[in-house]
Amino acid sequence: MQNTRLNNLFDAIATRLGQWFLNPWRRLSLLIMSFLFGFFLANVMSTTAGQRAELDIFVAGFLVVLTEVTSRIFYSQTFFAKRSLFVESLNLLKVGFIYGLFLEAFKLGS
């Protein structure tokens, strides 16, 4: 990649954000927000898909594939060599999403 001012700016921003999230409390708060956002997405997806009743099977299949790809990335051997904040937050987003879908299923079952 060329060494342009824009490229240097993006590198500096990424470096500073990475250093900012090295603080354990900030990292934990970002991971908790990711979990809660996944929970919110599950509620939104189940409400929207249930209301419209169009392409339910395709949306469900897409969500299953998305969660499986996320699990494949998180539980691969190369992940344990380096713990990436993005991959951890993506995994907690997935966990919150699945948790939200389970709660929606329990609400529909009762």
C-alpha positions in Angstrom: 0.0 0.0 0.0 1.2 3.5 -0.7 2.4 5.7 2.1 -0.2 8.6 1.6 -1.4 11.0 4.2 -4.8 9.4 4.3 -3.3 6.0 4.8 -1.1 7.4 7.6 -4.2 9.0 9.2 -6.1 5.7 9.2 -3.1 3.9 10.6 -2.7 6.5 13.4 -6.4 6.3 14.2 -6.4 2.5 14.3 -3.3 2.5 16.5 -4.8 5.0 19.0 -8.1 3.1 19.2 -6.2 -0.2 19.8 -4.2 1.4 22.6 -7.4 3.0 24.0 -9.1 -0.4 24.1 -6.1 -2.0 25.9 -7.6 -0.8 29.2 -9.5 -3.8 30.6 -12.6 -1.8 31.7 -13.0 -0.3 28.2 -12.5 -3.7 26.6 -15.1 -5.3 28.9 -17.6 -2.5 28.3 -17.2 -2.8 24.6 -17.8 -6.6 24.8 -20.9 -6.1 27.0 -22.2 -3.6 24.5 -21.6 -6.0 21.7 -23.5 -8.7 23.6 -26.5 -6.4 24.3 -26.5 -5.2 20.7 -26.7 -8.8 19.6 -29.6 -9.3 21.9 -31.3 -6.2 20.5 -30.7 -7.5 16.9 -32.4 -10.8 17.7 -35.4 -9.0 19.0 -35.6 -6.8 16.0 -35.0 -9.6 13.5 -37.6 -11.9 15.1 -40.2 -9.1 15.3 -39.6 -7.9 11.7 -39.5 -11.4 10.1 -42.6 -12.4 12.0 -44.5 -9.4 11.0 -43.8 -9.4 7.3 -43.8 -13.3 6.9 -41.8 -13.0 3.7 -38.6 -15.1 3.0 -38.6 -16.5 6.6 -36.8 -19.6 5.5 -34.1 -17.7 3.6 -33.5 -15.3 6.5 -33.2 -18.1 9.0 -30.8 -20.0 6.7 -28.7 -16.8 6.3 -28.6 -16.3 10.0 -27.5 -19.9 10.7 -24.7 -19.6 8.1 -23.6 -16.3 9.6 -23.5 -17.7 13.2 -21.6 -20.8 12.0 -19.0 -18.7 10.1 -18.6 -16.6 13.2 -18.1 -19.7 15.3 -15.6 -21.1 12.8 -13.6 -17.8 12.9 -13.6 -17.6 16.7 -12.8 -21.3 17.5 -10.1 -21.7 14.9 -6.6 -22.6 16.1 -5.1 -19.3 14.8 -7.4 -17.3 16.9 -6.0 -18.6 20.2 -2.5 -17.4 19.1 -3.7 -13.8 19.1 -6.9 -12.5 20.8 -8.4 -9.9 18.5 -10.9 -7.5 20.0 -12.9 -7.5 16.8 -13.3 -11.3 16.7 -14.2 -11.4 20.4 -16.8 -8.7 20.0 -18.2 -10.5 16.9 -18.4 -13.7 19.0 -20.3 -11.9 21.8 -22.6 -10.3 19.3 -23.4 -13.8 18.0 -23.9 -15.1 21.6 -26.3 -12.3 22.4 -28.1 -12.9 19.1 -28.6 -16.6 19.9 -29.7 -15.8 23.4 -32.2 -13.3 22.2 -33.6 -15.8 19.7 -34.0 -18.4 22.5 -35.8 -15.9 24.6 -38.1 -15.0 21.7 -38.8 -18.7 21.2 -39.7 -19.2 24.9 -42.0 -16.2 24.7 -43.8 -17.7 21.7 -44.0 -21.1 23.4 -45.7 -19.8 26.5 
